[in-house]
Amino acid sequence: MNAFHLAFAHLRWTWGRSLVLILVGALILAVPLVSQTLLRGSEEALTRRAEATPLVMGSRGSQLDLVMNAVYFSKDRAEPITMAANEAVWNSDLGLPIPLHTAFETNGARIVGTSLDYFDFRELDMAEGRMFAVLGEAVMGAAVAERLGLEPGDAVVTSPQNLFDLDGVYPLELGIVGVLAPTGTPDDEAVFADVKTTWVIAGIGHGHEDVITAEEAEAGNVTANAALAEYNRITEDNIDSFHFHGAPETFPISALIVDPYDERSGTILRGRYLDASNPLQVVLPEEIVAGLVDRIFRIATLLDAVTLIIGVAAGGAIALALFLSWRLRAPEMATAWRLGAGRGTILALAGAEVVVLLAASLCLAALIVLGVQSSGETIVSWLLAL
Amino acid sequence: MIELRDVSFAYPRGGFRLSVPELSIAEGARVAVVGPSGTGKTTLLNLVAGLAVPERGTVRVGGVQVSELSETQRRSFRAHRIGFVFQNFALMDYLPARENILYPYRIVRGLRLDAEARARAASLAEACGIAGKLDRRPNALSQGEQQRVAICRALVTQPGLILADEATGNLDPETKTVILDLLFERAADAGATILAVTHDHELLPRFDRVIDFADLRITT
């Protein structure tokens, strides 16, 4: 078609304008579809993981923060509880408690201190290496390992909580011993370690040089000073020097996942923590997430309206740009008319340009939507971890 | 052969009225149209091309009574029988010279862009001295070169009549002569008649005939 031949030539000649129009057109078309895709993906991911988490125990306060932190490892932080809660559930013989300590980060990824029960509970498999066995070892989620280019044998350093807090948490080097297989869940974005390792990061447990030597003790020359070196890396040589101060039941955790042995046990457990004066609460993630999803979709309706308004405005801008372009081409159309072109041909010249722009915008929008759809799970788990 | 008989034309918004009692132009002639601005020189070209329709009278070009044709027929008549050369060249700035020459084939349904048309375009470009510049866009050509491209475009469909409206108006004196000679030579090769509006009296001796619109005198 000659009209398309000329349209392509004109679009190439005005490539900057053409590119902007194609990009804007593609965004107008893609944004509603992408937001719908991500919303549906988020809904599915949220619901699926919540349904797979029977009960969460944590400090009384925002139930949503508690669930988002314990189930999706988000930055929402509930007040910490102590390991006494873990002992209480264990001693009740009503369910399996799985501690979670999510206070720390490394390279932008959440460090999750937990027990080995967590991996059985979530049915997580190793893709490389082995599970952590001793203090200072870590297992990487699939996505974070890929993003940081890490594998077993490498190490990560925990991020300090406060750069200027000299008395606070110091970085600890964690040796990577394994990488988990991808699951498309927030587990892919986390770094797992034993809960005791997170207590070392918190400074509750530490290792350091001997205060006295045997010779000094025999000579009665016992001294200790501020130059005593603490280890920031746990090795075979120094692991025996690591120890914890205080009673283990007072050590902090963020929350507990509780896997009741049966439905009745779950109901009894929930009943025990209904009292508002109890500093602990037990929540059903499924219920909390259902409420959240409902709210998200109500907001999404508003978002759709905003997108529509922006789309209409941007569409108007595109129409204006095309109209001005048509006006600029008016002398060409007058020449074409003089040379014998019909009105239909002249309309086709203008129409072909619009068709090519629209087709290019559609193709680009389709690529964007397909790209989002193909990596939807990754994007959703990343969004949920924010 | 161009014949105008008892033609009267006025624009709907008023202004001057053009009246041509009788005018005949022989086939293959080179005719200049001169006269003050606003006396109807371009209107005469428009009447001959079928771009304007007289209120009364007849306009006949090469045996075709243009004034009686429908709009579609007049469009087809222009596309097949007439070549235009404009003062401002009217080239498409987004197309290279080669595509500008072939432009009528892109916009007129009845014209087929085949190997013969392409060969003719190449031959005309060669004859006009722009064969080496066919891939350049108008902004990379001099004004004289742009008018050469426009002449090639006017002749590529092998029309019987070339209508040139101030075709040398934007050119320097030396280039004017060269371009006019070129137009005459190529039109002569094709056996085409030339009807050219001009304000340049120095060029008039080169024409076979001059129509002076100052008093609608027709001199030979």
Interface residues (C-beta under 8 A of the other chain):
Chain A: N2 H5 L6 A9 H10 R12 W13 T14 P331 E332 T335 A336 R338 L339 G340 A341 G342 T345 L349
Chain B: A49 L51 T72 R75 S76 F77 R78 A79 H80 F84 F86 A90 M92 D93 Y94 L95 E99 Y103 P104 Y105 R106 I107 V108 R109 L113 R137
